[in-house]
Amino acid sequence: MESINIGIVNLVVSKKLKDAYFSNNLIEESKKVTEDFLSVVKNSPILQLEFKVFNNIETKHIENDLAASRYIDNNIKLFEIYTNKEIEKEHEKLKSFLTEDVQVDDAKVQLYIAINNLIKESLSNYDEVNVDNIHESFETVLNHIKRPKAMEAELPESKLINEDVIRIAVDKFNEKYNALNEDDKNLLLKLIKSSSAEKETLLEEYKNESLAILEGLNKESVKDSVAKAIQKIKEMVFNAQTADDDIISLHELKKSII
């Protein structure tokens, strides 16, 4: 790996956390690394901006060349108030999160290097600018943004780690490491890899399954509670901000009544 790059560090931390949960090994250590990483980012305006821009470019899809190019330019221009020296100083805070033993996706690494190159070259002195580097990096980023969604879905682990996933992993499963069953692990994997559209479908599946179970309960002593639960589930609508929590709540409900 070349210079310190928040996208690559993010990918390494994300993979360590996911591997820990799915193997049920070193969860506490990986959780601590993730929390420390997010804390470093939150306390640095530069790293926060980088985190946002990398995520913008990573997840964006625009087919039109001009619109996609303008989108890239607008994101890179956000760094105009900083210098390369200031950015490099903040990158030093990420050194401890890079571990050579964690393998990451080469294609994603190339994208992150390209984004980093565009930021660096945009802030370089006129006589130090590498035009070839700018051209090659811009092509890499542009081709990624223009890639059709169907092709994006085929890429493994296509998303940057985000605070929603971390919050769910920590808050919902923090006290249940040893109790994680295959359904729990599979659900967490789905939430990490699913797009918004896939999560919307998943929410509907969990709603229907939960309703079928609740409507099959006929115990007189719990009829009122069941009726309220049924009504609450029926009123659930997809919200990208709360979808993960809603799906996990339905998952936990199913487990508690089956």
C-alpha positions as CSV (number, residue, x, y, z in Angstrom):
1,M,0.0,0.0,0.0
2,E,1.3,3.5,-0.9
3,S,0.7,6.5,1.4
4,I,-1.7,6.4,4.3
5,N,-5.2,6.4,2.9
6,I,-8.4,6.7,4.9
7,G,-10.3,4.5,2.4
8,I,-7.8,1.7,2.8
9,V,-7.7,2.0,6.6
10,N,-11.5,2.0,6.6
11,L,-11.5,-1.1,4.5
12,V,-9.0,-2.9,6.8
13,V,-10.9,-1.9,10.0
14,S,-14.2,-3.0,8.4
15,K,-12.9,-6.4,7.4
16,K,-11.4,-7.0,10.8
17,L,-14.7,-6.3,12.5
18,K,-16.8,-8.4,10.0
19,D,-14.3,-11.3,10.2
20,A,-14.4,-11.2,14.0
21,Y,-18.2,-11.4,14.1
22,F,-18.6,-14.1,11.5
23,S,-15.8,-16.3,13.1
24,N,-16.9,-15.4,16.6
25,N,-13.2,-14.7,17.4
26,L,-11.4,-11.6,18.7
27,I,-14.7,-9.6,18.8
28,E,-13.8,-7.5,21.7
29,E,-10.4,-6.5,20.2
30,S,-12.0,-5.7,16.8
31,K,-14.8,-3.7,18.3
32,K,-12.2,-1.6,20.2
33,V,-10.2,-1.0,17.1
34,T,-13.4,0.1,15.3
35,E,-14.5,2.4,18.1
36,D,-11.0,3.9,18.2
37,F,-10.9,4.5,14.4
38,L,-14.3,6.2,14.5
39,S,-13.2,8.4,17.4
40,V,-10.1,9.5,15.6
41,V,-12.2,10.4,12.5
42,K,-14.8,12.2,14.5
43,N,-12.2,14.4,16.2
44,S,-10.5,15.5,13.0
45,P,-12.4,17.8,10.5
46,I,-10.0,16.8,7.7
47,L,-10.6,13.0,8.3
48,Q,-14.3,13.6,8.6
49,L,-14.3,15.3,5.3
50,E,-12.2,12.6,3.7
51,F,-14.5,9.9,5.2
52,K,-17.5,11.7,3.6
53,V,-15.9,12.2,0.2
54,F,-14.7,8.7,0.0
55,N,-18.1,7.4,0.9
56,N,-19.8,9.8,-1.6
57,I,-17.6,8.6,-4.5
58,E,-17.7,4.9,-3.4
59,T,-21.5,4.7,-3.4
60,K,-22.5,7.1,-6.2
61,H,-23.8,6.0,-9.6
62,I,-24.1,8.6,-12.4
63,E,-24.2,7.4,-16.1
64,N,-23.7,10.8,-17.8
65,D,-20.0,11.6,-18.3
66,L,-20.4,15.4,-17.7
67,A,-22.5,15.0,-14.6
68,A,-20.2,12.4,-13.2
69,S,-17.1,14.5,-13.9
70,R,-18.7,17.5,-12.2
71,Y,-19.6,15.4,-9.2
72,I,-16.0,14.3,-8.8
73,D,-14.7,17.8,-9.2
74,N,-17.2,19.2,-6.6
75,N,-16.1,16.6,-4.1
76,I,-12.4,17.2,-4.6
77,K,-12.8,21.0,-4.4
78,L,-14.0,20.6,-0.8
79,F,-10.4,20.2,0.2
80,E,-9.3,23.6,-1.1
81,I,-9.2,25.1,2.4
82,Y,-6.5,22.6,3.4
83,T,-2.9,21.9,2.4
84,N,-1.2,18.5,1.6
85,K,0.9,19.0,4.7
86,E,-2.1,19.4,6.9
87,I,-3.8,16.3,5.5
88,E,-0.6,14.3,5.8
89,K,-0.4,15.3,9.5
90,E,-3.9,14.0,10.1
91,H,-3.1,10.8,8.2
92,E,-0.4,10.0,10.8
93,K,-3.2,9.4,13.3
94,L,-4.3,6.4,11.1
95,K,-1.0,4.6,11.1
96,S,-1.8,2.3,14.0
97,F,-4.9,0.9,12.2
98,L,-3.0,-0.5,9.2
99,T,-2.1,-4.1,9.6
100,E,-0.3,-6.0,6.9
101,D,-1.9,-9.3,7.9
102,V,-5.4,-8.2,6.8
103,Q,-6.0,-8.8,3.1
104,V,-8.3,-6.3,1.3
105,D,-9.9,-6.1,-2.1
106,D,-7.3,-4.9,-4.7
107,A,-9.9,-3.3,-7.0
108,K,-11.2,-1.2,-4.1
109,V,-7.7,-0.3,-3.0
110,Q,-7.1,1.1,-6.5
111,L,-10.2,3.2,-6.3
112,Y,-9.1,4.6,-2.9
113,I,-5.6,5.3,-4.2
114,A,-7.1,7.2,-7.2
115,I,-9.3,9.3,-5.0
116,N,-6.4,10.1,-2.7
117,N,-4.3,11.0,-5.8
118,L,-6.9,13.5,-7.0
119,I,-7.0,15.2,-3.6
120,K,-3.2,15.4,-3.3
121,E,-2.7,16.6,-6.9
122,S,-5.4,19.2,-6.6
123,L,-3.5,20.8,-3.6
124,S,0.0,20.5,-5.1
125,N,2.1,23.4,-6.3
126,Y,1.9,24.1,-10.0
127,D,5.4,22.9,-10.8
128,E,4.8,19.6,-8.8
129,V,1.5,18.5,-10.4
130,N,1.7,15.1,-12.1
131,V,-0.7,15.5,-15.0
132,D,-0.5,11.8,-15.9
133,N,-1.4,10.8,-12.4
134,I,-4.4,13.1,-12.4
135,H,-5.6,11.7,-15.8
136,E,-5.2,8.1,-14.8
137,S,-6.8,8.6,-11.3
138,F,-9.7,10.6,-12.7
139,E,-10.4,7.8,-15.3
140,T,-10.4,5.2,-12.5
141,V,-12.9,7.2,-10.4
142,L,-15.0,8.2,-13.3
143,N,-15.3,4.6,-14.5
144,H,-16.3,3.5,-11.0
145,I,-19.1,6.1,-10.7
146,K,-20.4,5.3,-14.2
147,R,-20.5,1.5,-13.6
148,P,-24.1,0.3,-13.8
149,K,-25.7,-0.7,-10.5
150,A,-26.1,-4.3,-11.6
151,M,-22.3,-4.6,-12.0
152,E,-21.8,-2.9,-8.7
153,A,-23.9,-5.5,-6.9
154,E,-21.5,-8.2,-8.2
155,L,-18.5,-6.6,-6.5
156,P,-17.7,-8.3,-3.1
157,E,-18.1,-6.1,0.0
158,S,-19.1,-3.1,-2.1
159,K,-19.6,-0.6,0.7
160,L,-17.5,1.4,2.9
161,I,-17.9,0.8,6.6
162,N,-20.4,3.2,8.1
163,E,-21.4,4.2,11.6
164,D,-24.9,2.6,11.3
165,V,-23.3,-0.8,10.8
166,I,-20.8,-0.2,13.6
167,R,-23.6,1.0,15.9
168,I,-25.7,-2.0,15.2
169,A,-22.8,-4.5,15.6
170,V,-21.8,-2.9,18.9
171,D,-25.2,-2.1,20.4
172,K,-27.3,-5.0,19.3
173,F,-24.8,-7.8,19.7
174,N,-22.4,-6.4,22.3
175,E,-23.9,-8.5,25.1
176,K,-24.5,-11.6,23.0
177,Y,-21.1,-12.6,21.5
178,N,-21.3,-16.2,22.7
179,A,-25.0,-16.5,21.8
180,L,-24.7,-15.5,18.2
181,N,-26.3,-18.2,16.1
182,E,-26.1,-18.7,12.3
183,D,-29.3,-16.6,11.8
184,D,-27.7,-13.7,13.7
185,K,-24.5,-13.9,11.7
186,N,-26.4,-14.2,8.4
187,L,-28.6,-11.2,9.2
188,L,-25.6,-9.1,10.1
189,L,-23.9,-10.1,6.9
190,K,-27.0,-9.2,4.9
191,L,-27.2,-5.8,6.5
192,I,-23.6,-5.0,5.8
193,K,-23.8,-6.0,2.1
194,S,-27.3,-5.0,1.2
195,S,-28.3,-2.0,-0.8
196,S,-31.3,0.2,0.4
197,A,-33.5,-1.6,-2.1
198,E,-32.5,-5.0,-0.8
199,K,-33.0,-3.8,2.8
200,E,-36.5,-2.6,1.9
201,T,-37.3,-6.1,0.5
202,L,-35.8,-7.7,3.6
203,L,-37.9,-5.5,5.9
204,E,-41.0,-6.6,4.1
205,E,-40.0,-10.3,4.5
206,Y,-39.5,-9.9,8.2
207,K,-42.7,-8.0,8.6
208,N,-44.7,-10.7,6.8
209,E,-43.0,-13.5,8.8
210,S,-43.5,-11.8,12.1
211,L,-47.2,-11.0,11.3
212,A,-47.8,-14.6,10.3
213,I,-46.4,-15.8,13.7
214,L,-48.3,-13.2,15.8
215,E,-51.6,-13.8,14.0
216,G,-51.3,-17.5,14.8
217,L,-51.2,-16.8,18.5
218,N,-54.6,-17.3,20.1
219,K,-53.8,-17.2,23.8
220,E,-56.5,-15.1,25.6
221,S,-54.0,-13.6,28.0
222,V,-51.8,-12.0,25.4
223,K,-54.4,-11.0,22.8
224,D,-54.2,-7.3,23.5
225,S,-50.4,-7.2,23.4
226,V,-50.4,-9.3,20.2
227,A,-52.9,-7.0,18.6
228,K,-50.8,-3.9,19.5
229,A,-47.7,-5.6,18.1
230,I,-49.5,-6.6,14.9
231,Q,-50.7,-3.0,14.4
232,K,-47.2,-1.6,15.0
233,I,-45.7,-3.9,12.5
234,K,-48.3,-3.1,9.9
235,E,-47.6,0.6,10.3
236,M,-43.9,0.1,9.7
237,V,-42.6,1.8,6.6
238,F,-39.2,1.6,5.1
239,N,-36.8,4.3,6.3
240,A,-33.2,4.1,5.2
241,Q,-32.1,5.7,8.5
242,T,-33.8,3.2,10.7
243,A,-34.1,0.1,8.4
244,D,-31.3,-1.8,10.1
245,D,-32.7,-1.3,13.6
246,D,-36.2,-2.2,12.4
247,I,-35.1,-5.4,10.7
248,I,-33.1,-6.4,13.8
249,S,-36.1,-5.7,16.0
250,L,-38.2,-8.0,13.9
251,H,-35.5,-10.6,13.9
252,E,-35.3,-10.5,17.7
253,L,-39.1,-10.6,18.0
254,K,-39.3,-13.7,15.8
255,K,-36.6,-15.4,18.0
256,S,-38.5,-14.6,21.2
257,I,-41.8,-16.0,20.1
258,I,-40.9,-19.0,18.1
